[in-house]
Amino acid sequence: MESDGDFPSTGDVGRRATAVRDITIEAAADFELAIAAAERAGPSPNVHPRVHEAMIEAMRSELAVLREQLDDL
């Protein structure tokens, strides 16, 4: 009996998992670069230093989530 398309084949699942992992790795690298750039640049003149630090902390938090997701893949 042929598949009716409701379920992905094993190969499709593996390719999708690899794609998700690659995208997550890329996103984590982007966050690392963004955090480093924000730390170097400091706050803009119209941004309070505490807001700037909160934005950096939010990026660090998202990076931690991405790393946890990578550990689970």
N, CA, C and O atoms as a printed pandas DataFrame, in Angstrom:
     atom_number atom_name residue_name chain_id  residue_number  x_coord  y_coord  z_coord
0              1         N          MET        A               1    0.846   -1.181    0.000
1              2        CA          MET        A               1    0.000    0.000    0.000
2              3         C          MET        A               1    0.884    1.234    0.000
3              4         O          MET        A               1    1.823    1.314    0.792
4              5         N          GLU        A               2    0.609    2.195   -0.867
5              6        CA          GLU        A               2    1.413    3.402   -0.960
6              7         C          GLU        A               2    0.972    4.419    0.073
7              8         O          GLU        A               2   -0.174    4.428    0.524
8              9         N          SER        A               3    1.910    5.273    0.434
9             10        CA          SER        A               3    1.609    6.331    1.388
10            11         C          SER        A               3    0.654    7.331    0.746
11            12         O          SER        A               3    0.755    7.640   -0.442
12            13         N          ASP        A               4   -0.263    7.823    1.548
13            14        CA          ASP        A               4   -1.197    8.824    1.022
14            15         C          ASP        A               4   -0.682   10.239    1.234
15            16         O          ASP        A               4   -1.406   11.207    1.002
16            17         N          GLY        A               5    0.557   10.361    1.669
17            18        CA          GLY        A               5    1.137   11.681    1.853
18            19         C          GLY        A               5    0.883   12.288    3.224
19            20         O          GLY        A               5    1.343   13.397    3.498
20            21         N          ASP        A               6    0.168   11.592    4.081
21            22        CA          ASP        A               6   -0.108   12.135    5.413
22            23         C          ASP        A               6    1.113   12.100    6.319
23            24         O          ASP        A               6    1.245   12.912    7.234
24            25         N          PHE        A               7    1.995   11.160    6.057
25            26        CA          PHE        A               7    3.155   10.986    6.913
26            27         C          PHE        A               7    4.423   11.153    6.085
27            28         O          PHE        A               7    4.538   10.570    5.007
28            29         N          PRO        A               8    5.378   11.944    6.578
29            30        CA          PRO        A               8    6.636   12.092    5.838
30            31         C          PRO        A               8    7.440   10.801    5.908
31            32         O          PRO        A               8    7.354   10.057    6.885
32            33         N          SER        A               9    8.212   10.544    4.876
33            34        CA          SER        A               9    9.066    9.364    4.888
34            35         C          SER        A               9   10.207    9.574    5.875
35            36         O          SER        A               9   10.478   10.697    6.298
36            37         N          THR        A              10   10.863    8.490    6.232
37            38        CA          THR        A              10   11.985    8.571    7.163
38            39         C          THR        A              10   13.058    9.509    6.643
39            40         O          THR        A              10   13.631   10.281    7.413
40            41         N          GLY        A              11   13.340    9.454    5.344
41            42        CA          GLY        A              11   14.341   10.336    4.748
42            43         C          GLY        A              11   13.955   11.794    4.859
43            44         O          GLY        A              11   14.803   12.647    5.120
44            45         N          ASP        A              12   12.658   12.091    4.659
45            46        CA          ASP        A              12   12.180   13.466    4.776
46            47         C          ASP        A              12   12.357   13.990    6.198
47            48         O          ASP        A              12   12.759   15.136    6.400
48            49         N          VAL        A              13   12.059   13.159    7.162
49            50        CA          VAL        A              13   12.197   13.560    8.567
50            51         C          VAL        A              13   13.660   13.862    8.879
51            52         O          VAL        A              13   13.958   14.854    9.543
52            53         N          GLY        A              14   14.560   13.028    8.413
53            54        CA          GLY        A              14   15.983   13.249    8.647
54            55         C          GLY        A              14   16.475   14.525    7.997
55            56         O          GLY        A              14   17.252   15.269    8.596
56            57         N          ARG        A              15   16.029   14.787    6.769
57            58        CA          ARG        A              15   16.432   16.020    6.078
58            59         C          ARG        A              15   15.873   17.239    6.781
59            60         O          ARG        A              15   16.552   18.259    6.894
60            61         N          ARG        A              16   14.647   17.143    7.250
61            62        CA          ARG        A              16   14.046   18.278    7.962
62            63         C          ARG        A              16   14.768   18.527    9.283
63            64         O          ARG        A              16   15.004   19.678    9.651
64            65         N          ALA        A              17   15.114   17.480    9.983
65            66        CA          ALA        A              17   15.841   17.635   11.248
66            67         C          ALA        A              17   17.187   18.288   11.002
67            68         O          ALA        A              17   17.615   19.145   11.775
68            69         N          THR        A              18   17.855   17.889    9.930
69            70        CA          THR        A              18   19.146   18.491    9.589
70            71         C          THR        A              18   18.967   19.960    9.247
71            72         O          THR        A              18   19.776   20.794    9.653
72            73         N          ALA        A              19   17.922   20.284    8.508
73            74        CA          ALA        A              19   17.657   21.677    8.141
74            75         C          ALA        A              19   17.360   22.513    9.381
75            76         O          ALA        A              19   17.850   23.636    9.506
76            77         N          VAL        A              20   16.565   21.975   10.292
77            78        CA          VAL        A              20   16.247   22.698   11.528
78            79         C          VAL        A              20   17.518   22.928   12.330
79            80         O          VAL        A              20   17.725   24.018   12.862
80            81         N          ARG        A              21   18.367   21.920   12.422
81            82        CA          ARG        A              21   19.622   22.063   13.159
82            83         C          ARG        A              21   20.500   23.133   12.517
83            84         O          ARG        A              21   21.072   23.969   13.216
84            85         N          ASP        A              22   20.608   23.111   11.196
85            86        CA          ASP        A              22   21.426   24.103   10.494
86            87         C          ASP        A              22   20.908   25.519   10.718
87            88         O          ASP        A              22   21.687   26.446   10.941
88            89         N          ILE        A              23   19.591   25.678   10.658
89            90        CA          ILE        A              23   18.997   27.001   10.878
90            91         C          ILE        A              23   19.225   27.452   12.313
91            92         O          ILE        A              23   19.513   28.625   12.553
92            93         N          THR        A              24   19.101   26.540   13.266
93            94        CA          THR        A              24   19.308   26.880   14.671
94            95         C          THR        A              24   20.756   27.258   14.926
95            96         O          THR        A              24   21.024   28.207   15.663
96            97         N          ILE        A              25   21.688   26.538   14.334
97            98        CA          ILE        A              25   23.110   26.875   14.470
98            99         C          ILE        A              25   23.368   28.262   13.903
99           100         O          ILE        A              25   24.086   29.061   14.504
100          101         N          GLU        A              26   22.787   28.544   12.753
101          102        CA          GLU        A              26   22.965   29.850   12.122
102          103         C          GLU        A              26   22.364   30.961   12.983
103          104         O          GLU        A              26   22.968   32.023   13.135
104          105         N          ALA        A              27   21.195   30.726   13.538
105          106        CA          ALA        A              27   20.559   31.718   14.396
106          107         C          ALA        A              27   21.396   31.971   15.648
107          108         O          ALA        A              27   21.544   33.116   16.074
108          109         N          ALA        A              28   21.938   30.919   16.233
109          110        CA          ALA        A              28   22.785   31.073   17.416
110          111         C          ALA        A              28   24.018   31.904   17.076
111          112         O          ALA        A              28   24.404   32.776   17.854
112          113         N          ALA        A              29   24.632   31.650   15.943
113          114        CA          ALA        A              29   25.798   32.426   15.524
114          115         C          ALA        A              29   25.427   33.893   15.322
115          116         O          ALA        A              29   26.194   34.786   15.682
116          117         N          ASP        A              30   24.251   34.139   14.746
117          118        CA          ASP        A              30   23.791   35.518   14.555
118          119         C          ASP        A              30   23.609   36.223   15.899
119          120         O          ASP        A              30   23.987   37.385   16.048
120          121         N          PHE        A              31   23.030   35.520   16.877
121          122        CA          PHE        A              31   22.854   36.114   18.201
122          123         C          PHE        A              31   24.202   36.404   18.857
123          124         O          PHE        A              31   24.372   37.451   19.481
124          125         N          GLU        A              32   25.158   35.493   18.723
125          126        CA          GLU        A              32   26.493   35.735   19.288
126          127         C          GLU        A              32   27.111   37.001   18.702
127          128         O          GLU        A              32   27.682   37.813   19.430
128          129         N          LEU        A              33   26.996   37.165   17.391
129          130        CA          LEU        A              33   27.531   38.360   16.736
130          131         C          LEU        A              33   26.791   39.618   17.184
131          132         O          LEU        A              33   27.411   40.653   17.429
132          133         N          ALA        A              34   25.473   39.529   17.290
133          134        CA          ALA        A              34   24.674   40.682   17.702
134          135         C          ALA        A              34   24.989   41.101   19.133
135          136         O          ALA        A              34   25.064   42.292   19.437
136          137         N          ILE        A              35   25.172   40.123   20.004
137          138        CA          ILE        A              35   25.518   40.423   21.399
138          139         C          ILE        A              35   26.872   41.117   21.463
139          140         O          ILE        A              35   27.021   42.131   22.145
140          141         N          ALA        A              36   27.848   40.579   20.764
141          142        CA          ALA        A              36   29.185   41.174   20.762
142          143         C          ALA        A              36   29.152   42.594   20.209
143          144         O          ALA        A              36   29.798   43.489   20.752
144          145         N          ALA        A              37   28.404   42.800   19.133
145          146        CA          ALA        A              37   28.306   44.136   18.534
146          147         C          ALA        A              37   27.630   45.111   19.483
147          148         O          ALA        A              37   28.073   46.252   19.613
148          149         N          ALA        A              38   26.576   44.684   20.141
149          150        CA          ALA        A              38   25.865   45.560   21.077
150          151         C          ALA        A              38   26.742   45.910   22.273
151          152         O          ALA        A              38   26.719   47.043   22.754
152          153         N          GLU        A              39   27.512   44.941   22.750
153          154        CA          GLU        A              39   28.417   45.210   23.879
154          155         C          GLU        A              39   29.507   46.199   23.476
155          156         O          GLU        A              39   29.856   47.093   24.247
156          157         N          ARG        A              40   30.043   46.037   22.269
157          158        CA          ARG        A              40   31.081   46.956   21.785
158          159         C          ARG        A              40   30.544   48.362   21.572
159          160         O          ARG        A              40   31.182   49.343   21.953
160          161         N          ALA        A              41   29.380   48.454   20.968
161          162        CA          ALA        A              41   28.826   49.745   20.574
162          163         C          ALA        A              41   28.303   50.548   21.755
163          164         O          ALA        A              41   28.358   51.778   21.746
164          165         N          GLY        A              42   27.803   49.869   22.755
165          166        CA          GLY        A              42   27.179   50.584   23.862
166          167         C          GLY        A              42   25.832   51.140   23.429
167          168         O          GLY        A              42   25.434   50.987   22.275
168          169         N          PRO        A              43   25.139   51.777   24.345
169          170        CA          PRO        A              43   23.807   52.293   24.013
170          171         C          PRO        A              43   23.874   53.504   23.078
171          172         O          PRO        A              43   24.810   54.302   23.133
172          173         N          SER        A              44   22.872   53.616   22.234
173          174        CA          SER        A              44   22.732   54.817   21.399
174          175         C          SER        A              44   22.410   55.990   22.306
175          176         O          SER        A              44   21.964   55.795   23.437
176          177         N          PRO        A              45   22.630   57.207   21.822
177          178        CA          PRO        A              45   22.357   58.385   22.660
178          179         C          PRO        A              45   20.915   58.468   23.159
179          180         O          PRO        A              45   20.661   59.013   24.233
180          181         N          ASN        A              46   19.975   57.932   22.386
181          182        CA          ASN        A              46   18.570   58.016   22.792
182          183         C          ASN        A              46   18.078   56.762   23.525
183          184         O          ASN        A              46   16.875   56.607   23.739
184          185         N          VAL        A              47   18.997   55.868   23.911
185          186        CA          VAL        A              47   18.629   54.634   24.621
186          187         C          VAL        A              47   19.286   54.640   25.996
187          188         O          VAL        A              47   20.504   54.775   26.115
188          189         N          HIS        A              48   18.475   54.493   27.015
189          190        CA          HIS        A              48   18.997   54.455   28.387
190          191         C          HIS        A              48   19.902   53.224   28.534
191          192         O          HIS        A              48   19.588   52.160   28.002
192          193         N          PRO        A              49   21.015   53.365   29.248
193          194        CA          PRO        A              49   21.933   52.229   29.429
194          195         C          PRO        A              49   21.265   50.971   29.993
195          196         O          PRO        A              49   21.635   49.857   29.625
196          197         N          ARG        A              50   20.291   51.143   30.878
197          198        CA          ARG        A              50   19.598   49.970   31.432
198          199         C          ARG        A              50   18.769   49.260   30.363
199          200         O          ARG        A              50   18.678   48.032   30.352
200          201         N          VAL        A              51   18.170   50.036   29.470
201          202        CA          VAL        A              51   17.400   49.437   28.376
202          203         C          VAL        A              51   18.350   48.679   27.451
203          204         O          VAL        A              51   18.045   47.570   27.010
204          205         N          HIS        A              52   19.487   49.276   27.164
205          206        CA          HIS        A              52   20.479   48.634   26.322
206          207         C          HIS        A              52   20.934   47.308   26.940
207          208         O          HIS        A              52   21.025   46.294   26.248
208          209         N          GLU        A              53   21.214   47.322   28.222
209          210        CA          GLU        A              53   21.640   46.093   28.899
210          211         C          GLU        A              53   20.515   45.058   28.911
211          212         O          GLU        A              53   20.771   43.862   28.777
212          213         N          ALA        A              54   19.280   45.511   29.071
213          214        CA          ALA        A              54   18.141   44.584   29.041
214          215         C          ALA        A              54   18.020   43.931   27.665
215          216         O          ALA        A              54   17.697   42.747   27.569
216          217         N          MET        A              55   18.274   44.686   26.612
217          218        CA          MET        A              55   18.222   44.131   25.263
218          219         C          MET        A              55   19.310   43.074   25.085
219          220         O          MET        A              55   19.073   42.034   24.470
220          221         N          ILE        A              56   20.489   43.335   25.615
221          222        CA          ILE        A              56   21.577   42.360   25.531
222          223         C          ILE        A              56   21.219   41.107   26.325
223          224         O          ILE        A              56   21.453   39.991   25.862
224          225         N          GLU        A              57   20.663   41.284   27.497
225          226        CA          GLU        A              57   20.257   40.131   28.311
226          227         C          GLU        A              57   19.180   39.308   27.612
227          228         O          GLU        A              57   19.178   38.081   27.705
228          229         N          ALA        A              58   18.271   39.973   26.917
229          230        CA          ALA        A              58   17.242   39.252   26.169
230          231         C          ALA        A              58   17.881   38.413   25.059
231          232         O          ALA        A              58   17.480   37.273   24.826
232          233         N          MET        A              59   18.865   38.978   24.385
233          234        CA          MET        A              59   19.563   38.216   23.338
234          235         C          MET        A              59   20.321   37.041   23.941
235          236         O          MET        A              59   20.343   35.956   23.360
236          237         N          ARG        A              60   20.944   37.246   25.103
237          238        CA          ARG        A              60   21.646   36.139   25.770
238          239         C          ARG        A              60   20.674   35.026   26.155
239          240         O          ARG        A              60   20.987   33.842   26.036
240          241         N          SER        A              61   19.501   35.423   26.615
241          242        CA          SER        A              61   18.484   34.447   26.991
242          243         C          SER        A              61   18.034   33.642   25.774
243          244         O          SER        A              61   17.902   32.421   25.849
244          245         N          GLU        A              62   17.801   34.319   24.667
245          246        CA          GLU        A              62   17.398   33.612   23.446
246          247         C          GLU        A              62   18.512   32.700   22.960
247          248         O          GLU        A              62   18.246   31.595   22.489
248          249         N          LEU        A              63   19.751   33.148   23.069
249          250        CA          LEU        A              63   20.892   32.315   22.688
250          251         C          LEU        A              63   20.933   31.050   23.543
251          252         O          LEU        A              63   21.217   29.967   23.032
252          253         N          ALA        A              64   20.654   31.178   24.829
253          254        CA          ALA        A              64   20.629   30.012   25.715
254          255         C          ALA        A              64   19.539   29.030   25.280
255          256         O          ALA        A              64   19.749   27.817   25.304
256          257         N          VAL        A              65   18.384   29.550   24.886
257          258        CA          VAL        A              65   17.294   28.694   24.411
258          259         C          VAL        A              65   17.724   27.968   23.142
259          260         O          VAL        A              65   17.486   26.768   23.006
260          261         N          LEU        A              66   18.350   28.678   22.219
261          262        CA          LEU        A              66   18.808   28.061   20.979
262          263         C          LEU        A              66   19.830   26.957   21.273
263          264         O          LEU        A              66   19.791   25.891   20.658
264          265         N          ARG        A              67   20.730   27.212   22.201
265          266        CA          ARG        A              67   21.723   26.190   22.556
266          267         C          ARG        A              67   21.070   24.962   23.179
267          268         O          ARG        A              67   21.494   23.834   22.929
268          269         N          GLU        A              68   20.045   25.180   23.982
269          270        CA          GLU        A              68   19.307   24.046   24.559
270          271         C          GLU        A              68   18.620   23.245   23.456
271          272         O          GLU        A              68   18.602   22.015   23.492
272          273         N          GLN        A              69   18.056   23.949   22.480
273          274        CA          GLN        A              69   17.423   23.265   21.366
274          275         C          GLN        A              69   18.440   22.445   20.578
275          276         O          GLN        A              69   18.142   21.335   20.139
276          277         N          LEU        A              70   19.623   22.985   20.401
277          278        CA          LEU        A              70   20.672   22.245   19.696
278          279         C          LEU        A              70   21.062   20.988   20.472
279          280         O          LEU        A              70   21.309   19.939   19.877
280          281         N          ASP        A              71   21.117   21.094   21.784
281          282        CA          ASP        A              71   21.448   19.924   22.604
282          283         C          ASP        A              71   20.380   18.830   22.462
283          284         O          ASP        A              71   20.675   17.641   22.585
284          285         N          ASP        A              72   19.138   19.250   22.203
285          286        CA          ASP        A              72   18.036   18.299   22.084
286          287         C          ASP        A              72   17.931   17.686   20.692
287          288         O          ASP        A              72   17.242   16.683   20.505
288          289         N          LEU        A              73   18.606   18.282   19.721
289          290        CA          LEU        A              73   18.522   17.756   18.342
290          291         C          LEU        A              73   19.469   16.611   18.122
291          292         O          LEU        A              73   19.524   16.057   17.024
